[in-house]
Amino acid sequence: MITYECCGANGYKDFEKATKWTRTNYYGVPTAQLPIACCKLNSIPTYPDTIPTLDSFKDPTNCLDGPDATNSNYMKGCYSTIKDKILSQGTLVLGIGIGIGVVQLFGIIFACCLIRAIKDD
């Protein structure tokens, strides 16, 4: 969520039913509405090389208590963000796939030539 600046699969509402996330007294907020990773950072760190501290986030208390577009990525789901990232790389993926197919085709051709050469001997 930090790397792609998103929150949950489809948005922050995904965390309303989360049973493993403790929202009470979360970073000093009595009842947090979303995890700290959904809050906006002052600047994007080279995560995971640099793990952000609480000071790295823009207005973390208000973000956790009352998220809005200025302090969090609460409406931007990670599913659509990652899907868009993959689709934007479609040409690269297609090129790699075609390259692998060409190498496979050459392998088949050379194998047939080798079989023919062995039969002729």
C-alpha positions in Angstrom: 0.0 0.0 0.0 2.9 2.3 0.7 4.6 1.6 -2.7 1.5 2.0 -4.8 -0.1 4.7 -2.7 -3.4 2.8 -2.3 -5.5 1.4 0.5 -7.0 -2.0 0.7 -8.1 -4.1 -2.3 -11.0 -1.8 -3.2 -10.6 1.1 -0.7 -10.4 1.7 3.0 -13.9 0.0 3.6 -12.1 -3.3 3.2 -10.7 -2.9 6.7 -14.2 -2.5 8.3 -14.5 -6.3 8.5 -10.9 -7.1 9.1 -10.6 -9.3 12.2 -6.9 -9.5 12.5 -6.3 -5.7 12.5 -6.5 -4.0 15.9 -8.0 -0.6 15.4 -8.3 0.4 19.0 -5.6 2.7 20.4 -3.8 2.4 17.1 -0.9 4.9 17.0 -2.7 6.9 19.8 -6.0 7.1 17.9 -8.9 5.6 20.0 -10.6 4.0 17.0 -8.7 4.1 13.7 -10.6 3.8 10.5 -7.7 2.6 8.4 -4.1 1.3 8.8 -1.2 3.8 8.8 -0.1 2.4 5.4 -3.1 4.1 3.8 -2.0 7.5 5.0 -0.1 9.8 2.6 3.7 10.2 3.1 5.6 13.5 3.0 7.8 11.9 0.3 7.9 8.4 -1.1 10.8 6.5 0.5 12.7 3.8 -1.2 10.6 1.2 0.5 11.4 -1.5 1.7 15.0 -0.2 2.0 13.8 2.7 4.2 10.8 1.9 6.4 8.8 5.0 7.1 8.4 6.3 10.6 5.3 8.1 12.0 7.0 11.4 11.2 7.1 10.4 7.5 3.3 10.6 7.2 1.3 13.7 6.5 -1.0 14.4 9.4 -1.2 10.8 10.6 -3.6 11.4 13.5 -6.2 13.0 11.3 -5.6 10.4 8.6 -6.3 7.5 11.0 -9.3 9.2 12.7 -10.9 11.0 9.7 -9.3 10.1 6.4 -9.8 12.4 3.4 -8.2 13.0 0.1 -5.6 15.4 1.5 -4.1 13.1 4.1 -4.7 9.6 2.8 -5.1 7.3 -0.2 -8.3 5.9 1.3 -10.5 5.8 -1.8 -7.8 4.4 -4.1 -7.9 0.6 -4.1 -4.8 -1.5 -4.7 -6.5 -3.9 -7.0 -7.1 -1.4 -9.7 -3.8 0.3 -9.1 -1.8 -2.9 -9.6 -4.0 -4.0 -12.5 -3.3 -0.6 -14.2 0.4 -1.0 -13.6 0.4 -4.5 -15.1 -1.6 -3.4 -18.1 0.7 -0.5 -18.7 3.5 -3.0 -19.0 1.6 -5.2 -21.5 3.9 -4.4 -24.4 6.9 -5.5 -22.4 5.2 -8.7 -21.3 4.1 -9.4 -24.9 7.6 -8.8 -26.2 9.1 -11.1 -23.7 6.5 -13.8 -24.5 7.2 -13.5 -28.2 10.9 -13.7 -27.6 10.6 -16.9 -25.6 8.3 -18.3 -28.3 11.0 -17.5 -31.0 13.7 -19.2 -29.0 11.5 -22.3 -28.5 10.8 -22.4 -32.3 14.5 -22.2 -33.1 15.1 -25.0 -30.6 12.5 -27.2 -32.4 14.0 -26.5 -35.8 17.6 -27.3 -34.6 16.3 -30.5 -32.9 14.7 -31.6 -36.2 18.0 -30.8 -38.1 19.9 -32.8 -35.5 17.6 -35.8 -35.8 17.9 -35.7 -39.6 21.7 -35.5 -39.4 21.8 -38.5 -37.1 19.5 -40.6 -39.4 21.7 -39.8 -42.4 24.7 -41.2 -40.7 
